[in-house]
């Protein structure tokens, strides 16, 4: 399975358009090589470089969407994918772009193909989604970009 964006390559800078300094909309994403037996997809955007003075666990969850239809091959720029939305760290249910408080951070767009749908409510946390995914992951891929203000 592959996750790419026409806006930036893996390891490159995320254009400010997709951050809190710009339009704060999600970048376009393309999904390919989804396992034929996938029943749903999960997309998580996280920043593991948060300073301890902001969050003790040093993690910020920017976007959590689960039960995305497995035939989804693109997520258009500025459009939320069909699926259930989890609760991000900033109490957001939709995309919230990179907004590092200190220096350059890494942002991981993680995509999972599952052999089932998740029986979770909207507003579930990333921890709840990850727990429900255990034993159901068929494939995983990620796209990482960096951003500094």
N, C-alpha and C positions, 0 to 999 in steps of 0.2 A: 504494500500500500504506500502511496506517495501523497504528500501534501506540499504544494508549491504556491507561490504568489507571483503575479506579474509585477507587483510593486517593489519587491526586494527578493534577493537570493538568500539562501541559508547562510547565516553568519554575517550578513551585511546590515547596514543601518536601516531602520524602519523610517520611511519618510515622515516628516513632522505632521503631514496631513492626517495621519492615522493615530495621532497622539493627543494628549490634553493641550498641547501647544498649537494644535491645528484644528481641523474640523471634528476630531475625536470620533471618526467613523472607522469601521473595520475595513481592513484591506481586502482586496479580492483574493479568494482562495480557490485553488483547483485541487480536486481529489481524484486520484486514479488508482487502479489496481486493487479495488475493494474486493475482499473475498466473496465469492459467489454465494456462500451460505451465511453471510452477515444478515442479521435481523435489525440492527440499529447501529448508529455511530454516536460517539461522544467526542465533543470538542472542548478542550480546556486551554485557556491562555493564562500562564502564570509567570510571575517575576520572582525568582529565588534569591535576588540580590538586595533585598530591602534591608536597610540598616537596623540593627537591634534596637536603637532608640525609637524607631517607628513601630516595629513589630518584633517581639521576642523570637518568634519562629522564623523571621527573615523571609517570609513568603507573602506575596500579594496575589490573590486570584482575581484576574481581570475579566474573565468570560468563561461561563460554564453552560454548555448546552448539551442535553442528552436526549435520547430517543429521536435522533435525527434519522430520517428515512435512509436506508442503505443504498438507495439509487441516487443519492445526492452527489453530483460530480462537481458542483461549483457553489460557492457562496459569494454572491455579488458584493461589490464594494458598497459599504453603507447599508447593507440589508442583513437583518438577522435571519439565520437559517430556520427552517421549520423544525420544531422540536420543543422540548420542555426546557425552561431556563432555570438554572440554579442560581443561588445567591452568592455574588462575589464578595470579596473582602470589604469593599466600600458600600455594602448594602445595595448593590446594583444587580438588576436582572438582565441587563443587556451589556453589550461590549463597552468597556471603558479602556481607553488606550493607554499606552505607556506614559508615565508621568513621574520619572525618578526624582527623588528629593535631593540627591547629592551628586552622583556621578553616573557614568555609563552603566546601564543594567542590561542583562540578557532577558529576553522575552521568549518563552517557549509556547508555541501553538502545538498542542498535543492532540492527536487524533487517534481514536480507538475504534476498531470494528468489533462488535459483540455478536455472540450467537443467540442473543435474546434482547428483548426490550427490558428496560429497568422499571420496576414497580415502585417508583418514588413520586412524591408530590413536587409540584413546582416549588421553587425557592429552596430546594435541597442544597446542602453545602457540598463543597468539593469532597470532603471526607466521606460524606454519606454516599456520594456518587461512586467514589473509588471503592468503598466497601461493597456496594451493590455489584460492581463490575467484577469482583474477584471470582475467578474460575470461568469467566465468560468472554475473555479477550481472545479474539482470533488473530488480530494483527494490530500493530501500533506503529505510528510514525510521528515525526515532529519536524517543525520548521522553526528555526531560531533566528531572531533578529535582535539587534542591539539598538539602544537609544540613549542619548545624553542630551540634556537641555542646555 
